[in-house]
Amino acid sequence: MTTKTLHRVTFLSHGKVYVLYAQRVESGRLWGFVEVSGLVFDVHDRLVVDPTEERLRDEFAGTRTLHLPMQSVLRIEDVEAKGPSAIRDAESGEQVVTPFPLPHRPR
C-alpha cells in the first residue's frame, strides 16, 4: 500500500506568512526557486466553510506550480494529514481573517 506524500509549506509573501499544503515540492528548475505543485484545499461537503481556506483557494485558483524564492520559504514539512491552511501577519503572527461578504440591504 502506498501513501501519498503531503507537504506543509510555510512561506512569506507581501508581509504575510502563508501555510499551504501540496503534493509535490521540488528544487526549482529556475535557480534559487522552490517549485510547489499539486496544491491541496479542503473539499467543503459540510455546512461550515473556512473563509481563509476559501480565500486561498480563490487566490491560487488555476495555479499549476508556485515558484517561490528560496529566501521566502520558512519551512517545508512532510505531514500525515492536512491541517488548516492559514494566512498570518508576519509581524504580529495574528491570523488574517477574511470576513464573509455581508448581503447588501436596501435602506
GULUM-649373 format. One record per atom (N, C-alpha, C, O): y, z, x; residue in three letters. Coordinates in Angstrom, 1 decimal. Layout:
% GULUM-649373
v, w, u, residu
Y, Z, X, ALA
...
% end
This chain:
% GULUM-649373
v, w, u, residu
-1.2, 0.0, 0.8, MET
0.0, 0.0, 0.0, MET
1.2, 0.0, 0.9, MET
1.4, 0.8, 1.8, MET
2.1, -0.9, 0.7, THR
3.4, -1.0, 1.4, THR
4.5, -0.4, 0.6, THR
4.6, -0.6, -0.6, THR
5.4, 0.3, 1.3, THR
6.6, 0.8, 0.7, THR
7.8, 0.0, 1.2, THR
7.9, -0.3, 2.3, THR
8.7, -0.2, 0.3, LYS
9.9, -0.9, 0.7, LYS
10.8, 0.0, 1.4, LYS
11.0, 1.2, 1.0, LYS
11.4, -0.4, 2.5, THR
12.4, 0.4, 3.2, THR
13.7, 0.4, 2.5, THR
14.1, -0.7, 2.0, THR
14.3, 1.5, 2.4, LEU
15.6, 1.7, 1.7, LEU
16.5, 2.4, 2.7, LEU
16.1, 3.4, 3.3, LEU
17.7, 1.8, 2.9, HIS
18.7, 2.4, 3.9, HIS
19.9, 2.9, 3.1, HIS
20.4, 2.3, 2.2, HIS
20.4, 4.1, 3.5, ARG
21.7, 4.6, 3.0, ARG
22.7, 4.3, 4.1, ARG
22.6, 4.8, 5.2, ARG
23.7, 3.5, 3.8, VAL
24.7, 3.0, 4.8, VAL
26.0, 3.7, 4.4, VAL
26.5, 3.5, 3.3, VAL
26.6, 4.4, 5.4, THR
27.9, 5.1, 5.2, THR
28.8, 4.4, 6.1, THR
28.6, 4.4, 7.3, THR
29.9, 3.9, 5.5, PHE
30.9, 3.2, 6.4, PHE
32.3, 3.4, 5.9, PHE
32.5, 3.8, 4.7, PHE
33.3, 3.2, 6.8, LEU
34.7, 3.4, 6.5, LEU
35.4, 2.0, 6.2, LEU
35.2, 1.1, 6.9, LEU
36.1, 2.0, 5.1, SER
36.9, 0.8, 4.7, SER
38.1, 1.1, 4.0, SER
38.1, 1.8, 2.9, SER
39.3, 0.7, 4.5, HIS
40.6, 0.9, 3.8, HIS
40.8, 2.4, 3.5, HIS
41.3, 2.7, 2.4, HIS
40.5, 3.3, 4.4, GLY
40.8, 4.7, 4.2, GLY
39.8, 5.4, 3.3, GLY
40.1, 6.6, 2.9, GLY
38.8, 4.7, 2.9, LYS
37.7, 5.3, 2.1, LYS
36.4, 5.3, 2.8, LYS
36.1, 4.4, 3.6, LYS
35.5, 6.3, 2.5, VAL
34.2, 6.3, 3.0, VAL
33.3, 5.8, 1.9, VAL
33.2, 6.4, 0.8, VAL
32.5, 4.8, 2.1, TYR
31.6, 4.2, 1.1, TYR
30.2, 4.6, 1.5, TYR
29.8, 4.6, 2.7, TYR
29.4, 4.9, 0.5, VAL
28.0, 5.2, 0.6, VAL
27.2, 4.2, -0.3, VAL
27.4, 4.2, -1.5, VAL
26.5, 3.3, 0.4, LEU
25.8, 2.2, -0.4, LEU
24.3, 2.3, 0.0, LEU
23.9, 2.8, 1.1, LEU
23.5, 1.7, -0.8, TYR
22.0, 1.6, -0.5, TYR
21.7, 0.1, -0.4, TYR
22.1, -0.7, -1.1, TYR
20.8, -0.2, 0.6, ALA
20.5, -1.6, 0.9, ALA
19.0, -1.7, 1.4, ALA
18.4, -0.7, 1.9, ALA
18.5, -2.8, 1.1, GLN
17.1, -3.1, 1.6, GLN
17.0, -3.5, 3.0, GLN
16.0, -3.2, 3.7, GLN
18.0, -4.1, 3.5, ARG
17.9, -4.6, 4.9, ARG
19.2, -4.3, 5.7, ARG
20.3, -4.5, 5.2, ARG
19.1, -3.8, 6.9, VAL
20.2, -3.5, 7.8, VAL
19.8, -4.1, 9.2, VAL
18.7, -3.7, 9.7, VAL
20.6, -5.0, 9.7, GLU
20.2, -5.6, 11.0, GLU
21.4, -5.7, 11.9, GLU
22.5, -5.7, 11.5, GLU
21.1, -5.9, 13.2, SER
22.1, -6.1, 14.2, SER
22.6, -7.5, 13.8, SER
21.9, -8.5, 13.6, SER
23.9, -7.6, 13.7, GLY
24.6, -8.9, 13.3, GLY
24.4, -10.0, 14.2, GLY
24.3, -9.9, 15.4, GLY
24.4, -11.2, 13.6, ARG
24.4, -12.5, 14.4, ARG
25.8, -12.6, 15.1, ARG
25.9, -13.3, 16.1, ARG
26.8, -12.1, 14.4, LEU
28.1, -12.1, 15.0, LEU
28.2, -10.8, 15.8, LEU
27.9, -9.7, 15.4, LEU
28.6, -11.0, 17.1, TRP
28.7, -9.9, 18.0, TRP
29.6, -8.8, 17.5, TRP
30.7, -9.1, 17.0, TRP
29.2, -7.5, 17.5, GLY
30.0, -6.4, 17.1, GLY
29.9, -6.1, 15.6, GLY
30.6, -5.2, 15.1, GLY
29.0, -6.8, 14.9, PHE
28.9, -6.5, 13.4, PHE
27.5, -6.1, 13.1, PHE
26.5, -6.5, 13.7, PHE
27.4, -5.3, 12.0, VAL
26.1, -4.9, 11.4, VAL
26.0, -5.7, 10.1, VAL
26.9, -5.7, 9.3, VAL
24.8, -6.3, 9.9, GLU
24.6, -7.0, 8.6, GLU
23.8, -6.1, 7.6, GLU
22.7, -5.6, 8.0, GLU
24.4, -6.0, 6.5, VAL
23.8, -5.2, 5.4, VAL
23.5, -6.1, 4.2, VAL
24.5, -6.7, 3.7, VAL
22.3, -6.2, 3.8, SER
22.0, -7.1, 2.7, SER
20.9, -6.5, 1.7, SER
20.3, -5.5, 2.1, SER
20.8, -7.1, 0.6, GLY
19.9, -6.5, -0.5, GLY
20.5, -5.2, -1.0, GLY
19.7, -4.2, -1.1, GLY
21.8, -5.2, -1.4, LEU
22.4, -4.0, -1.9, LEU
21.6, -3.6, -3.2, LEU
21.3, -4.4, -4.0, LEU
21.5, -2.3, -3.4, VAL
20.7, -1.7, -4.5, VAL
21.7, -0.9, -5.3, VAL
22.3, 0.0, -4.8, VAL
21.7, -1.2, -6.6, PHE
22.5, -0.4, -7.5, PHE
21.6, 0.1, -8.7, PHE
20.6, -0.5, -8.9, PHE
22.0, 1.2, -9.3, ASP
21.3, 1.7, -10.5, ASP
21.2, 0.7, -11.6, ASP
22.2, 0.0, -11.9, ASP
20.1, 0.6, -12.2, VAL
20.0, -0.2, -13.4, VAL
20.2, 0.8, -14.6, VAL
19.4, 1.7, -14.7, VAL
21.2, 0.6, -15.4, HIS
21.5, 1.5, -16.4, HIS
20.7, 1.2, -17.7, HIS
21.2, 0.4, -18.5, HIS
19.6, 1.9, -17.8, ASP
18.8, 1.8, -19.1, ASP
19.0, 3.1, -19.9, ASP
18.2, 3.4, -20.8, ASP
20.0, 3.9, -19.5, ARG
20.2, 5.1, -20.2, ARG
21.6, 5.2, -20.7, ARG
22.4, 4.3, -20.4, ARG
22.0, 6.2, -21.5, LEU
23.3, 6.2, -22.1, LEU
24.4, 6.6, -21.1, LEU
25.5, 6.1, -21.2, LEU
24.1, 7.5, -20.1, VAL
25.1, 7.9, -19.2, VAL
25.3, 6.9, -18.1, VAL
24.4, 6.4, -17.5, VAL
26.6, 6.5, -17.9, VAL
26.9, 5.5, -16.9, VAL
27.8, 6.1, -15.8, VAL
28.8, 6.8, -16.2, VAL
27.5, 5.9, -14.6, ASP
28.3, 6.5, -13.5, ASP
29.4, 5.5, -13.2, ASP
29.1, 4.4, -12.8, ASP
30.7, 5.9, -13.4, PRO
31.8, 5.0, -13.1, PRO
31.9, 4.5, -11.7, PRO
32.3, 3.4, -11.4, PRO
31.5, 5.4, -10.7, THR
31.6, 5.0, -9.3, THR
30.6, 3.9, -9.0, THR
30.9, 2.9, -8.4, THR
29.4, 4.0, -9.6, GLU
28.3, 3.0, -9.4, GLU
28.8, 1.7, -10.0, GLU
28.5, 0.6, -9.4, GLU
29.4, 1.7, -11.2, GLU
29.9, 0.5, -11.9, GLU
31.0, -0.1, -11.0, GLU
31.0, -1.4, -10.9, GLU
31.9, 0.7, -10.5, ARG
32.9, 0.1, -9.6, ARG
32.4, -0.6, -8.4, ARG
32.8, -1.7, -8.0, ARG
31.4, 0.0, -7.8, LEU
30.8, -0.6, -6.6, LEU
30.0, -1.8, -6.9, LEU
30.1, -2.8, -6.2, LEU
29.3, -1.8, -8.0, ARG
28.6, -3.0, -8.5, ARG
29.6, -4.1, -8.7, ARG
29.3, -5.3, -8.4, ARG
30.7, -3.9, -9.4, ASP
31.7, -4.9, -9.6, ASP
32.4, -5.4, -8.3, ASP
32.6, -6.6, -8.1, ASP
32.7, -4.4, -7.4, GLU
33.3, -4.8, -6.1, GLU
32.4, -5.7, -5.3, GLU
32.9, -6.6, -4.6, GLU
31.1, -5.4, -5.3, PHE
30.2, -6.2, -4.4, PHE
29.4, -7.2, -5.2, PHE
28.3, -7.6, -4.7, PHE
29.8, -7.5, -6.4, ALA
29.0, -8.5, -7.2, ALA
29.0, -9.8, -6.4, ALA
30.0, -10.3, -6.0, ALA
27.8, -10.4, -6.4, GLY
27.7, -11.7, -5.7, GLY
27.7, -11.7, -4.2, GLY
27.6, -12.7, -3.5, GLY
27.7, -10.5, -3.6, THR
27.6, -10.3, -2.2, THR
26.2, -10.4, -1.7, THR
25.4, -9.6, -2.1, THR
25.9, -11.4, -0.9, ARG
24.6, -11.5, -0.3, ARG
24.4, -10.7, 1.0, ARG
23.4, -10.0, 1.1, ARG
25.5, -10.7, 1.8, THR
25.4, -9.9, 3.1, THR
26.8, -9.4, 3.4, THR
27.8, -10.1, 3.3, THR
26.8, -8.1, 3.7, LEU
28.0, -7.4, 4.2, LEU
28.0, -7.5, 5.7, LEU
27.0, -7.2, 6.3, LEU
29.1, -8.0, 6.3, HIS
29.2, -8.0, 7.8, HIS
30.2, -6.9, 8.1, HIS
31.4, -7.0, 8.0, HIS
29.7, -5.7, 8.5, LEU
30.5, -4.5, 8.8, LEU
30.8, -4.4, 10.3, LEU
29.8, -4.5, 11.1, LEU
32.0, -4.2, 10.7, PRO
32.3, -4.0, 12.1, PRO
31.6, -2.7, 12.6, PRO
31.6, -1.7, 11.9, PRO
30.9, -2.8, 13.8, MET
30.2, -1.6, 14.2, MET
31.0, -0.3, 14.2, MET
30.4, 0.7, 13.9, MET
32.2, -0.4, 14.6, GLN
33.0, 0.8, 14.6, GLN
33.3, 1.4, 13.3, GLN
33.7, 2.6, 13.2, GLN
33.1, 0.7, 12.2, SER
33.3, 1.2, 10.9, SER
32.1, 1.9, 10.3, SER
32.2, 2.6, 9.3, SER
30.9, 1.7, 10.9, VAL
29.7, 2.2, 10.4, VAL
29.6, 3.7, 10.9, VAL
29.6, 3.9, 12.1, VAL
29.5, 4.6, 10.0, LEU
29.4, 6.0, 10.3, LEU
27.9, 6.5, 10.5, LEU
27.6, 7.3, 11.3, LEU
27.1, 6.0, 9.6, ARG
25.7, 6.4, 9.6, ARG
24.8, 5.4, 8.9, ARG
25.2, 4.8, 7.9, ARG
23.6, 5.2, 9.4, ILE
22.6, 4.4, 8.7, ILE
21.3, 5.3, 8.7, ILE
20.8, 5.7, 9.7, ILE
20.8, 5.5, 7.5, GLU
19.6, 6.4, 7.3, GLU
18.5, 5.7, 6.5, GLU
18.8, 5.0, 5.5, GLU
17.3, 5.8, 6.9, ASP
16.2, 5.4, 6.1, ASP
15.9, 6.5, 5.2, ASP
15.6, 7.6, 5.6, ASP
15.8, 6.2, 3.9, VAL
15.6, 7.2, 2.9, VAL
14.4, 6.8, 2.0, VAL
14.0, 5.7, 1.9, VAL
13.8, 7.8, 1.3, GLU
12.7, 7.6, 0.5, GLU
13.1, 7.1, -0.9, GLU
12.4, 6.3, -1.5, GLU
14.2, 7.6, -1.4, ALA
14.6, 7.2, -2.8, ALA
16.2, 7.0, -2.8, ALA
16.9, 7.6, -2.0, ALA
16.6, 6.2, -3.7, LYS
18.1, 6.0, -3.9, LYS
18.7, 7.2, -4.5, LYS
18.2, 7.8, -5.5, LYS
19.8, 7.6, -3.9, GLY
20.6, 8.7, -4.5, GLY
21.9, 8.1, -5.0, GLY
22.0, 6.9, -5.3, GLY
22.9, 8.9, -5.3, PRO
24.1, 8.4, -5.8, PRO
25.0, 7.6, -4.8, PRO
25.1, 8.1, -3.7, PRO
25.5, 6.5, -5.2, SER
26.4, 5.8, -4.3, SER
27.8, 6.5, -4.5, SER
28.0, 7.1, -5.5, SER
28.6, 6.3, -3.5, ALA
29.9, 7.1, -3.6, ALA
31.0, 6.4, -2.9, ALA
30.8, 5.5, -2.0, ALA
32.2, 6.7, -3.3, ILE
33.4, 6.3, -2.6, ILE
34.2, 7.6, -2.4, ILE
34.5, 8.3, -3.4, ILE
34.5, 8.0, -1.2, ARG
35.2, 9.2, -0.9, ARG
36.5, 8.9, -0.1, ARG
36.5, 8.0, 0.7, ARG
37.5, 9.8, -0.3, ASP
38.7, 9.6, 0.5, ASP
38.3, 10.1, 2.0, ASP
37.8, 11.2, 2.1, ASP
38.7, 9.3, 3.0, ALA
38.3, 9.6, 4.3, ALA
39.0, 10.8, 4.9, ALA
38.4, 11.5, 5.7, ALA
40.2, 11.1, 4.4, GLU
40.9, 12.3, 4.9, GLU
40.4, 13.6, 4.3, GLU
40.1, 14.6, 5.0, GLU
40.4, 13.6, 3.0, SER
40.1, 14.8, 2.2, SER
38.6, 15.0, 1.9, SER
38.1, 16.1, 1.8, SER
37.9, 13.9, 1.9, GLY
36.4, 14.0, 1.6, GLY
36.2, 14.0, 0.1, GLY
35.0, 14.1, -0.3, GLY
37.2, 14.0, -0.7, GLU
37.0, 14.1, -2.2, GLU
36.6, 12.8, -2.7, GLU
36.9, 11.7, -2.2, GLU
35.7, 12.9, -3.7, GLN
35.2, 11.7, -4.4, GLN
36.3, 10.9, -5.1, GLN
37.1, 11.6, -5.8, GLN
36.3, 9.6, -4.9, VAL
37.3, 8.8, -5.6, VAL
36.6, 8.4, -6.9, VAL
35.6, 7.8, -6.9, VAL
37.2, 8.9, -8.0, VAL
36.6, 8.6, -9.4, VAL
37.4, 7.6, -10.1, VAL
38.6, 7.6, -10.2, VAL
36.7, 6.6, -10.6, THR
37.3, 5.6, -11.4, THR
37.1, 5.9, -12.8, THR
36.0, 5.9, -13.3, THR
38.2, 6.3, -13.5, PRO
38.0, 6.7, -14.9, PRO
37.7, 5.5, -15.8, PRO
38.0, 4.3, -15.4, PRO
37.0, 5.7, -16.9, PHE
36.7, 4.7, -17.8, PHE
38.0, 4.2, -18.4, PHE
38.9, 5.0, -18.7, PHE
38.2, 2.9, -18.7, PRO
39.4, 2.5, -19.3, PRO
39.4, 3.0, -20.7, PRO
38.5, 2.9, -21.5, PRO
40.6, 3.5, -21.1, LEU
40.7, 4.0, -22.5, LEU
41.1, 2.9, -23.4, LEU
41.9, 2.0, -23.0, LEU
40.5, 2.9, -24.6, PRO
40.9, 1.8, -25.5, PRO
42.3, 1.9, -25.9, PRO
42.9, 3.0, -26.1, PRO
42.9, 0.7, -26.1, HIS
44.3, 0.7, -26.5, HIS
44.5, 1.0, -27.9, HIS
43.8, 0.5, -28.8, HIS
45.4, 2.0, -28.2, ARG
45.6, 2.4, -29.6, ARG
47.0, 1.9, -30.0, ARG
48.0, 2.3, -29.4, ARG
47.0, 1.2, -31.1, PRO
48.3, 0.8, -31.6, PRO
49.1, 2.0, -32.1, PRO
48.5, 2.9, -32.7, PRO
50.4, 2.0, -31.9, ARG
51.2, 3.2, -32.4, ARG
51.7, 3.0, -33.8, ARG
52.4, 3.8, -34.3, ARG
% end
